[in-house]
Amino acid sequence: MVKYRLLSREELEELEKEFVEYLILNGIAADDWVKLKEEDPNGAERIVHLFSDVVFEKIMRKMHYLEWRGTKEIKCLHCQNEKFVLVGLDASKIQEADLKNPEFLKKAMQNPPENLEVYTKDILYEASREEEIFKMTEAGYYVSDGKLFKTLCLALPQ
């Protein structure tokens, strides 16, 4: 069973060199791979599943910040060893026109109005760190450089 998800055919094609190296490291030569695919397709699929897990595990280990943006809400996650630290911005009580005004946003980050909520929360991992990060990316979060997370931290109420 796949820990993350099976790589798509396109993703596998992009990682062909790495997959060949993976097969070699696991003692499977090119001729053996061709034979395995023909004679034991389930066995070949298991190998692709294992390779997919290796790829995603490596990617997830490198992630440190994630973001999710809605029309009136932003959630930033710092992916620590044991938990996510979430810093959120809830602008549901702010007028739409103000949210589109760059000058309002700049001032709001320096001195948040009362109807702009900046909050934080710790979220303990239920599974491994990497599996939790993967779940968040599948739920719409994307990789971030952490700048917005740090900026929102400065706007937290003291």
LUMLUMDREN-656916 format. One record per residue: x, y, z of N, C-alpha, C in turn; residue number from 1. Coordinates in Angstrom, 2 decimals, padded with zeros to 5 digits, always signed. Layout:
BEGIN
{{X; Y; Z}; {X; Y; Z}; {X; Y; Z}; NUM}
...
END
This chain:
BEGIN
{{+000.83; -001.19; +000.00}; {+000.00; +000.00; +000.00}; {+000.87; +001.25; +000.00}; 1}
{{+000.48; +002.24; -000.75}; {+001.24; +003.47; -000.88}; {+001.04; +004.35; +000.35}; 2}
{{+002.13; +004.86; +000.88}; {+002.09; +005.74; +002.04}; {+001.57; +007.13; +001.65}; 3}
{{+001.95; +007.57; +000.47}; {+001.54; +008.89; -000.01}; {+000.56; +008.71; -001.17}; 4}
{{+001.07; +008.73; -002.38}; {+000.25; +008.43; -003.55}; {+001.18; +007.90; -004.63}; 5}
{{+000.59; +007.22; -005.56}; {+001.36; +006.69; -006.68}; {+001.75; +007.83; -007.60}; 6}
{{+002.99; +007.86; -008.01}; {+003.41; +008.86; -008.99}; {+002.67; +008.63; -010.30}; 7}
{{+002.30; +009.71; -010.95}; {+001.63; +009.59; -012.25}; {+002.64; +009.13; -013.30}; 8}
{{+002.13; +008.69; -014.42}; {+003.01; +008.26; -015.52}; {+003.95; +009.40; -015.92}; 9}
{{+003.42; +010.62; -015.99}; {+004.24; +011.78; -016.37}; {+005.34; +012.03; -015.34}; 10}
{{+004.97; +011.93; -014.05}; {+005.97; +012.13; -013.00}; {+007.04; +011.06; -013.07}; 11}
{{+006.63; +009.82; -013.31}; {+007.61; +008.73; -013.43}; {+008.55; +008.96; -014.62}; 12}
{{+007.99; +009.44; -015.72}; {+008.82; +009.70; -016.90}; {+009.85; +010.78; -016.59}; 13}
{{+009.45; +011.81; -015.83}; {+010.39; +012.87; -015.45}; {+011.48; +012.35; -014.51}; 14}
{{+011.16; +011.32; -013.76}; {+012.09; +010.75; -012.79}; {+012.71; +009.44; -013.28}; 15}
{{+012.74; +009.26; -014.59}; {+013.22; +008.00; -015.17}; {+014.63; +007.65; -014.69}; 16}
{{+015.53; +008.62; -014.70}; {+016.91; +008.36; -014.29}; {+016.96; +007.89; -012.83}; 17}
{{+016.21; +008.58; -011.96}; {+016.17; +008.22; -010.54}; {+015.54; +006.84; -010.34}; 18}
{{+014.50; +006.53; -011.15}; {+013.85; +005.22; -011.04}; {+014.81; +004.11; -011.44}; 19}
{{+015.56; +004.33; -012.51}; {+016.55; +003.33; -012.95}; {+017.58; +003.11; -011.85}; 20}
{{+018.05; +004.20; -011.24}; {+019.01; +004.09; -010.14}; {+018.41; +003.32; -008.97}; 21}
{{+017.12; +003.58; -008.69}; {+016.42; +002.89; -007.61}; {+016.36; +001.39; -007.90}; 22}
{{+016.05; +001.04; -009.13}; {+016.00; -000.38; -009.51}; {+017.36; -001.03; -009.35}; 23}
{{+018.40; -000.35; -009.81}; {+019.76; -000.90; -009.72}; {+020.15; -001.10; -008.25}; 24}
{{+019.86; -000.07; -007.41}; {+020.18; -000.18; -005.98}; {+019.45; -001.35; -005.32}; 25}
{{+018.31; -001.73; -005.89}; {+017.53; -002.85; -005.35}; {+017.79; -004.15; -006.11}; 26}
{{+018.86; -004.16; -006.88}; {+019.29; -005.39; -007.55}; {+018.44; -005.80; -008.74}; 27}
{{+017.77; -004.83; -009.37}; {+016.92; -005.16; -010.51}; {+017.53; -004.53; -011.77}; 28}
{{+018.06; -005.39; -012.64}; {+018.65; -004.93; -013.89}; {+017.54; -004.63; -014.90}; 29}
{{+017.89; -003.95; -015.98}; {+016.90; -003.55; -016.99}; {+016.13; -004.75; -017.53}; 30}
{{+016.85; -005.84; -017.87}; {+016.18; -007.03; -018.40}; {+015.24; -007.65; -017.36}; 31}
{{+015.68; -007.63; -016.10}; {+014.84; -008.17; -015.02}; {+013.57; -007.33; -014.86}; 32}
{{+013.70; -006.03; -015.01}; {+012.53; -005.15; -014.88}; {+011.51; -005.44; -015.98}; 33}
{{+011.99; -005.57; -017.20}; {+011.09; -005.88; -018.32}; {+010.39; -007.21; -018.06}; 34}
{{+011.15; -008.20; -017.64}; {+010.60; -009.52; -017.35}; {+009.58; -009.46; -016.20}; 35}
{{+009.90; -008.70; -015.15}; {+009.01; -008.56; -014.00}; {+007.68; -007.92; -014.41}; 36}
{{+007.75; -006.88; -015.23}; {+006.52; -006.21; -015.68}; {+005.63; -007.15; -016.47}; 37}
{{+006.24; -008.04; -017.25}; {+005.46; -008.98; -018.07}; {+004.92; -010.15; -017.24}; 38}
{{+005.75; -010.69; -016.36}; {+005.38; -011.90; -015.63}; {+004.70; -011.65; -014.29}; 39}
{{+004.97; -010.53; -013.69}; {+004.38; -010.24; -012.38}; {+004.03; -008.74; -012.30}; 40}
{{+002.98; -008.33; -013.01}; {+002.63; -006.91; -013.02}; {+002.33; -006.35; -011.61}; 41}
{{+001.77; -007.19; -010.74}; {+001.51; -006.72; -009.37}; {+002.82; -006.45; -008.62}; 42}
{{+003.80; -007.31; -008.84}; {+005.11; -007.11; -008.23}; {+005.78; -005.85; -008.76}; 43}
{{+005.66; -005.62; -010.05}; {+006.23; -004.40; -010.65}; {+005.53; -003.16; -010.09}; 44}
{{+004.21; -003.26; -009.91}; {+003.46; -002.12; -009.37}; {+003.87; -001.84; -007.93}; 45}
{{+004.14; -002.89; -007.15}; {+004.60; -002.70; -005.77}; {+005.92; -001.93; -005.75}; 46}
{{+006.78; -002.23; -006.69}; {+008.07; -001.53; -006.77}; {+007.84; -000.06; -007.10}; 47}
{{+006.93; +000.23; -008.00}; {+006.60; +001.63; -008.33}; {+006.00; +002.32; -007.11}; 48}
{{+005.18; +001.61; -006.34}; {+004.61; +002.17; -005.10}; {+005.74; +002.54; -004.13}; 49}
{{+006.67; +001.62; -003.94}; {+007.77; +001.88; -003.02}; {+008.62; +003.05; -003.49}; 50}
{{+008.88; +003.13; -004.79}; {+009.64; +004.25; -005.34}; {+008.88; +005.55; -005.13}; 51}
{{+007.57; +005.54; -005.35}; {+006.75; +006.74; -005.14}; {+006.88; +007.22; -003.70}; 52}
{{+006.83; +006.30; -002.75}; {+006.97; +006.67; -001.35}; {+008.34; +007.29; -001.07}; 53}
{{+009.37; +006.73; -001.65}; {+010.73; +007.27; -001.47}; {+010.79; +008.70; -001.99}; 54}
{{+010.23; +008.93; -003.16}; {+010.24; +010.27; -003.77}; {+009.50; +011.27; -002.88}; 55}
{{+008.28; +010.93; -002.48}; {+007.49; +011.87; -001.68}; {+008.09; +012.08; -000.30}; 56}
{{+008.64; +011.04; +000.28}; {+009.28; +011.17; +001.59}; {+010.41; +012.20; +001.52}; 57}
{{+011.21; +012.11; +000.48}; {+012.33; +013.04; +000.30}; {+011.82; +014.47; +000.12}; 58}
{{+010.77; +014.64; -000.66}; {+010.20; +015.98; -000.89}; {+009.64; +016.55; +000.41}; 59}
{{+008.88; +015.76; +001.14}; {+008.23; +016.24; +002.37}; {+009.26; +016.61; +003.44}; 60}
{{+010.37; +015.90; +003.49}; {+011.42; +016.21; +004.48}; {+012.00; +017.60; +004.26}; 61}
{{+011.99; +018.07; +003.02}; {+012.57; +019.37; +002.70}; {+011.62; +020.53; +002.96}; 62}
{{+010.36; +020.26; +003.22}; {+009.37; +021.32; +003.41}; {+009.39; +021.84; +004.85}; 63}
{{+009.36; +023.17; +004.96}; {+009.36; +023.78; +006.28}; {+008.19; +024.74; +006.48}; 64}
{{+007.66; +025.29; +005.39}; {+006.54; +026.22; +005.49}; {+005.50; +025.90; +004.42}; 65}
{{+004.23; +026.03; +004.81}; {+003.11; +025.83; +003.89}; {+002.15; +027.01; +004.06}; 66}
{{+001.41; +027.30; +002.99}; {+000.40; +028.37; +003.04}; {-000.88; +027.89; +002.39}; 67}
{{-001.97; +028.46; +002.85}; {-003.27; +028.27; +002.23}; {-003.94; +029.64; +002.22}; 68}
{{-004.54; +030.01; +001.09}; {-005.20; +031.31; +000.99}; {-006.62; +031.14; +000.49}; 69}
{{-007.53; +031.72; +001.24}; {-008.92; +031.81; +000.84}; {-009.22; +033.25; +000.48}; 70}
{{-010.46; +033.58; +000.20}; {-010.79; +034.96; -000.17}; {-010.65; +035.92; +001.01}; 71}
{{-010.91; +035.44; +002.23}; {-010.80; +036.31; +003.39}; {-010.04; +035.66; +004.54}; 72}
{{-009.22; +034.70; +004.20}; {-008.46; +034.01; +005.24}; {-007.15; +033.50; +004.68}; 73}
{{-006.13; +033.56; +005.50}; {-004.81; +033.02; +005.16}; {-004.36; +032.16; +006.33}; 74}
{{-003.82; +031.00; +006.01}; {-003.25; +030.14; +007.04}; {-001.82; +029.78; +006.62}; 75}
{{-000.90; +030.03; +007.52}; {+000.50; +029.71; +007.27}; {+000.94; +028.69; +008.31}; 76}
{{+001.66; +027.68; +007.87}; {+002.13; +026.62; +008.76}; {+003.66; +026.57; +008.77}; 77}
{{+004.21; +026.47; +009.96}; {+005.63; +026.16; +010.10}; {+005.67; +024.69; +010.49}; 78}
{{+006.31; +023.87; +009.69}; {+006.34; +022.42; +009.89}; {+007.54; +022.07; +010.76}; 79}
{{+007.29; +021.96; +012.06}; {+008.36; +021.63; +013.00}; {+008.46; +020.12; +013.15}; 80}
{{+009.34; +019.66; +014.02}; {+009.55; +018.21; +014.18}; {+008.34; +017.48; +014.72}; 81}
{{+007.63; +018.06; +015.69}; {+006.53; +017.37; +016.36}; {+005.15; +017.96; +016.06}; 82}
{{+005.12; +019.14; +015.44}; {+003.85; +019.83; +015.26}; {+003.93; +020.88; +014.17}; 83}
{{+002.74; +021.29; +013.72}; {+002.61; +022.49; +012.89}; {+002.40; +023.66; +013.84}; 84}
{{+003.00; +024.78; +013.54}; {+002.63; +026.02; +014.20}; {+001.88; +026.81; +013.15}; 85}
{{+000.60; +027.03; +013.41}; {-000.26; +027.74; +012.47}; {-000.36; +029.20; +012.89}; 86}
{{-000.19; +030.09; +011.93}; {-000.49; +031.50; +012.14}; {-001.49; +031.85; +011.05}; 87}
{{-002.65; +032.35; +011.50}; {-003.72; +032.64; +010.57}; {-004.12; +034.10; +010.58}; 88}
{{-004.74; +034.49; +009.50}; {-005.28; +035.83; +009.35}; {-006.72; +035.67; +008.90}; 89}
{{-007.65; +036.18; +009.70}; {-009.07; +036.09; +009.38}; {-009.57; +037.50; +009.12}; 90}
{{-009.95; +037.74; +007.87}; {-010.43; +039.06; +007.46}; {-011.91; +039.01; +007.10}; 91}
{{-012.63; +038.06; +007.68}; {-014.05; +037.89; +007.31}; {-014.90; +039.10; +007.69}; 92}
{{-014.42; +039.93; +008.61}; {-015.18; +041.13; +009.01}; {-014.71; +042.40; +008.30}; 93}
{{-013.80; +042.26; +007.35}; {-013.26; +043.40; +006.60}; {-014.01; +043.51; +005.27}; 94}
{{-014.25; +044.73; +004.84}; {-014.93; +044.97; +003.57}; {-014.05; +044.49; +002.41}; 95}
{{-014.69; +043.94; +001.40}; {-013.99; +043.41; +000.22}; {-013.11; +044.47; -000.44}; 96}
{{-013.61; +045.68; -000.54}; {-012.86; +046.77; -001.19}; {-011.56; +047.05; -000.44}; 97}
{{-011.60; +047.00; +000.89}; {-010.39; +047.25; +001.67}; {-009.35; +046.16; +001.43}; 98}
{{-009.82; +044.92; +001.31}; {-008.89; +043.80; +001.10}; {-008.16; +043.89; -000.23}; 99}
{{-008.75; +044.59; -001.19}; {-008.13; +044.74; -002.50}; {-007.23; +045.97; -002.57}; 100}
{{-007.25; +046.78; -001.52}; {-006.48; +048.02; -001.47}; {-005.10; +047.74; -000.86}; 101}
{{-004.03; +047.80; -001.66}; {-002.69; +047.50; -001.15}; {-002.28; +048.40; +000.02}; 102}
{{-002.71; +049.65; -000.01}; {-002.35; +050.58; +001.06}; {-003.00; +050.16; +002.39}; 103}
{{-004.26; +049.71; +002.31}; {-004.95; +049.22; +003.51}; {-004.21; +048.01; +004.08}; 104}
{{-003.84; +047.10; +003.19}; {-003.15; +045.88; +003.64}; {-001.81; +046.18; +004.29}; 105}
{{-001.09; +047.12; +003.71}; {+000.21; +047.50; +004.26}; {+000.04; +048.08; +005.67}; 106}
{{-000.92; +048.97; +005.83}; {-001.18; +049.57; +007.15}; {-001.71; +048.51; +008.13}; 107}
{{-002.55; +047.61; +007.63}; {-003.14; +046.58; +008.49}; {-002.08; +045.64; +009.06}; 108}
{{-001.04; +045.38; +008.29}; {+000.02; +044.49; +008.77}; {+000.86; +045.17; +009.85}; 109}
{{+000.98; +046.50; +009.77}; {+001.76; +047.23; +010.77}; {+000.95; +047.48; +012.03}; 110}
{{-000.33; +047.75; +011.86}; {-001.21; +048.04; +012.99}; {-002.59; +047.43; +012.68}; 111}
{{-002.78; +046.14; +012.95}; {-004.03; +045.47; +012.56}; {-005.26; +046.11; +013.19}; 112}
{{-006.28; +046.39; +012.37}; {-007.54; +046.90; +012.92}; {-008.20; +045.82; +013.78}; 113}
{{-009.12; +046.24; +014.65}; {-009.76; +045.29; +015.56}; {-010.54; +044.19; +014.84}; 114}
{{-011.06; +044.51; +013.66}; {-011.87; +043.51; +012.95}; {-011.01; +042.60; +012.06}; 115}
{{-009.70; +042.70; +012.18}; {-008.78; +041.80; +011.48}; {-008.14; +040.91; +012.55}; 116}
{{-008.43; +039.63; +012.49}; {-007.95; +038.72; +013.52}; {-006.70; +037.98; +013.04}; 117}
{{-005.63; +038.10; +013.81}; {-004.42; +037.33; +013.57}; {-004.30; +036.39; +014.77}; 118}
{{-004.14; +035.11; +014.49}; {-004.17; +034.12; +015.57}; {-003.11; +033.05; +015.33}; 119}
{{-002.84; +032.30; +016.37}; {-001.86; +031.21; +016.26}; {-002.40; +029.98; +016.98}; 120}
{{-001.90; +028.84; +016.57}; {-002.34; +027.57; +017.16}; {-001.29; +026.51; +016.86}; 121}
{{-001.04; +025.65; +017.83}; {-000.17; +024.49; +017.62}; {-001.04; +023.30; +017.24}; 122}
{{-000.60; +022.54; +016.24}; {-001.33; +021.35; +015.79}; {-000.37; +020.17; +015.84}; 123}
{{-000.58; +019.28; +016.80}; {+000.28; +018.10; +016.91}; {+000.02; +017.14; +015.76}; 124}
{{+001.07; +016.52; +015.28}; {+000.93; +015.55; +014.20}; {+000.24; +014.29; +014.72}; 125}
{{-000.67; +013.76; +013.94}; {-001.31; +012.49; +014.27}; {-000.55; +011.32; +013.64}; 126}
{{+000.12; +011.59; +012.54}; {+000.95; +010.60; +011.85}; {+002.37; +011.17; +011.80}; 127}
{{+003.21; +010.66; +010.94}; {+004.56; +011.20; +010.84}; {+004.51; +012.62; +010.27}; 128}
{{+005.55; +013.38; +010.55}; {+005.64; +014.75; +010.05}; {+005.41; +014.79; +008.54}; 129}
{{+006.10; +013.91; +007.83}; {+006.03; +013.92; +006.37}; {+004.63; +013.57; +005.87}; 130}
{{+003.97; +012.61; +006.52}; {+002.61; +012.24; +006.12}; {+001.64; +013.40; +006.37}; 131}
{{+001.83; +014.11; +007.48}; {+000.97; +015.26; +007.78}; {+001.17; +016.38; +006.77}; 132}
{{+002.41; +016.63; +006.40}; {+002.69; +017.66; +005.39}; {+002.04; +017.25; +004.07}; 133}
{{+002.17; +015.99; +003.71}; {+001.56; +015.51; +002.47}; {+000.04; +015.73; +002.49}; 134}
{{-000.61; +015.39; +003.60}; {-002.06; +015.59; +003.73}; {-002.42; +017.05; +003.50}; 135}
{{-001.62; +017.95; +004.05}; {-001.91; +019.38; +003.91}; {-001.74; +019.82; +002.45}; 136}
{{-000.74; +019.30; +001.76}; {-000.57; +019.67; +000.35}; {-001.72; +019.12; -000.49}; 137}
{{-002.20; +017.94; -000.13}; {-003.34; +017.37; -000.84}; {-004.63; +018.15; -000.54}; 138}
{{-004.66; +018.85; +000.60}; {-005.84; +019.63; +000.99}; {-005.78; +021.07; +000.45}; 139}
{{-004.75; +021.40; -000.33}; {-004.71; +022.71; -000.95}; {-003.62; +023.64; -000.45}; 140}
{{-002.87; +023.23; +000.56}; {-001.74; +024.05; +001.01}; {-000.62; +023.91; -000.01}; 141}
{{+000.20; +024.94; -000.12}; {+001.32; +024.89; -001.04}; {+002.60; +025.32; -000.32}; 142}
{{+003.73; +024.98; -000.90}; {+005.03; +025.26; -000.30}; {+005.26; +026.77; -000.27}; 143}
{{+005.83; +027.22; +000.82}; {+006.08; +028.64; +001.02}; {+007.52; +028.86; +001.48}; 144}
{{+008.00; +030.09; +001.32}; {+009.34; +030.42; +001.79}; {+009.35; +030.84; +003.26}; 145}
{{+008.16; +030.99; +003.87}; {+008.07; +031.33; +005.29}; {+008.01; +032.82; +005.58}; 146}
{{+008.16; +033.65; +004.56}; {+008.15; +035.11; +004.80}; {+006.81; +035.58; +005.33}; 147}
{{+005.71; +035.11; +004.76}; {+004.40; +035.53; +005.23}; {+004.14; +035.01; +006.64}; 148}
{{+004.56; +033.79; +006.93}; {+004.44; +033.24; +008.28}; {+005.11; +034.18; +009.28}; 149}
{{+006.33; +034.58; +008.98}; {+007.09; +035.45; +009.89}; {+006.45; +036.83; +010.00}; 150}
{{+005.94; +037.35; +008.90}; {+005.26; +038.64; +008.92}; {+004.01; +038.58; +009.79}; 151}
{{+003.23; +037.51; +009.63}; {+002.03; +037.37; +010.46}; {+002.37; +037.20; +011.93}; 152}
{{+003.47; +036.54; +012.23}; {+003.90; +036.40; +013.62}; {+004.14; +037.77; +014.26}; 153}
{{+004.67; +038.70; +013.48}; {+004.92; +040.05; +014.00}; {+003.61; +040.79; +014.28}; 154}
{{+002.55; +040.39; +013.58}; {+001.25; +041.05; +013.76}; {+000.40; +040.41; +014.86}; 155}
{{+000.90; +039.34; +015.48}; {+000.15; +038.69; +016.56}; {+000.00; +039.63; +017.75}; 156}
{{-001.16; +039.58; +018.40}; {-001.34; +040.42; +019.58}; {-000.32; +040.02; +020.67}; 157}
{{+000.19; +040.99; +021.33}; {+001.21; +040.74; +022.39}; {+000.58; +040.43; +023.71}; 158}
END
